[in-house]
Amino acid sequence: MRNGQDTAIEALMEQLIANGSEDMGVVFASLFDLAMRIERERFLGAEHYERTAGRRGYANGTKPKRLDTPAGSLTVNVPKTAGHDEPFYPASLERGQRATRAVMLAVAEMYVKGVSTRDAEAVMREFGIESLSSSQVSRAAKLLDDELDAWRSRPLGEIRYLIIDARYEKVRLGGVVRDVAVLSAMGVGPDQRRRVLGVSCALSEAEVHWRAFLESLLERGMRGVQFVVSDDHAGLRAARQAVLTAAPWQRCQFHLAQNAIHHAPNLAIRKRIGAELRQIWNAPNLAAAEENLCQLVASYRDKAAKLAQWLEDNIPEGLTVFILPEHHRRRLRTSNPIERAIQQEIKRRTIKVRVFPNEASLERLVSAVLVEIDDKWATADKAYIKWKCQDD
């Protein structure tokens, strides 16, 4: 491939010599494409069409991507791979770039407003920034916000499985630090891959906010939802019943087990209730799960009546997953997929800011993080859920 690379570079140099700076954008995009292809070859341990014993997967075409550069907005061709345990993504694209810019902007907004100035300056120094003006911050925020607004309003299409969750971040509103709910959703569509669907920041998890969030997903074209997974968040139950009336709901088994521990009347029961619930979750079918639940409720009816009643009222909401094919249940029995992949990554980025200067700053950073997660999932080789298993 070395001769091929030399030939490609030589051709680009000739193009520059012939046309000068007018073709700078085209030349830059071509060089970028070449660099990413070389990086893919190193990732796979083999050149294009090369057969080697140590080859780790194979090239799988490209995917176009818009890129803002000093030479203008360009379209580059991101190489894809298949047959490898880990998805390939070029380091040259800096997957963390948007989120890093969003963190910087949040800190910069605090800096120009005089909020936590010492802390803001320390974080800014990590990014190599000595000082910023409010006009510089506003211009930078506008550029990033336009990009993120387009992502939040993009069309969705068919989503068969939907997982929704919320977490809280601190925001300064009117001089007072408030807890703001960050509502987020992920889904699995016909292409078998995960997608980050959207995000919304609200002062609470009241029904009106959850309802507006779910309705916004429908307005963007989300359709075909066959199954919904979430914890029993405040306001979500009523909103889900109103907006996604026909979709069966799975209450997160992990959070149900945690709640059961809190309802246990003594230490001995708290220590064993988790294992007892796992016998229900791991039953081979719904009938066996319901029988195990009946036996568990009966065992506590006399010695822990309140716990028995709570189990009888709440645990059935964690058994809806048994209507799905067995191959799908592990992915959809809890809301952990969205908590691990999305909420933990949001927390990792927001911890630098701690208290956001306003809601827009919080929404910007969270959106930037979710765009990067969504890009990563889009280039993944492996299916998240294989629909063909439904027919097995």
Salt bridges, closest charged atoms under 4 A:
ASP6 OD1 - ARG2 NE 3.73
ASP85 OD1 - LYS382 NZ 3.94
GLU109 OE1 - ARG364 NH1 3.46
ASP119 OD2 - ARG354 NH2 2.58
GLU126 OE1 - LYS352 NZ 2.66
ASP145 OD1 - ARG364 NE 2.73
ASP146 OD2 - LYS142 NZ 2.81
GLU147 OE2 - ARG98 NE 2.39
ASP149 OD1 - ARG152 NH2 2.18
GLU158 OE2 - ARG160 NE 3.07
ASP165 OD1 - HIS233 NE2 2.76
GLU169 OE2 - ARG167 NE 2.84
ASP179 OD1 - LYS170 NZ 3.12
GLU205 OE1 - HIS233 ND1 3.02
GLU207 OE2 - ARG211 NH1 3.53
GLU215 OE2 - ARG211 NE 3.55
ASP231 OD2 - HIS255 ND1 4.00
ASP232 OD2 - ARG237 NH2 3.22
GLU276 OE2 - ARG272 NE 3.43
GLU312 OE1 - ARG301 NH2 3.33
GLU317 OE2 - ARG237 NH1 2.84
GLU317 OE1 - ARG251 NH1 2.78
GLU339 OE2 - HIS255 NE2 3.29
GLU345 OE2 - ARG348 NH2 2.71
GLU345 OE2 - ARG349 NE 3.24
GLU363 OE1 - ARG152 NH2 3.80
GLU372 OE1 - ARG349 NH2 3.78
ASP374 OD2 - ARG154 NH2 3.58
ASP375 OD2 - LYS65 NZ 3.45
ASP375 OD2 - ARG98 NH1 3.26
